[in-house]
């Protein structure tokens, strides 16, 4: 039997897959993918999507700290990458 953590991880991975599929048909904010990768602890992928969000000036980018409180732990010292 899977524990809660394994089920949560699996659900987030499925959500990422669905978002990627949906992005082939419709606009999906990079923030949605960044959030999911951050929750999984995949900081490189999260920052990759945050950089895309920055490049396209995605709505909601200014609310990022509220959206992804776990990203605070990933913030580089001495300044932000985004």
DATA-V253872 format. One record per backbone hydrogen bond with DSSP energy under -0.5 kcal/mol. NH is the residue of the N-H (numbers start at 1). CO is the residue of the C=O. If there is no record, write none. Layout:
{{NH	CO} {NH	CO}}
//
This chain:
{{7	3} {8	4} {9	5} {10	6} {11	7} {12	8} {13	9} {14	10} {15	11} {16	12} {17	13} {18	14} {19	15} {20	16} {21	17} {22	18} {23	19} {24	21} {25	22} {26	22} {32	29} {33	29} {34	30} {35	31} {36	32} {37	33} {38	34} {39	35} {40	36} {41	37} {41	38} {42	37} {43	41} {46	42} {47	43} {48	44} {49	45} {50	46} {51	47} {52	48} {53	49} {54	50} {55	51} {56	52} {57	54} {58	53} {61	58} {63	60} {64	61} {66	63} {67	63} {68	64} {71	68} {72	69} {73	70} {74	71} {75	71} {75	72} {79	76}}
//
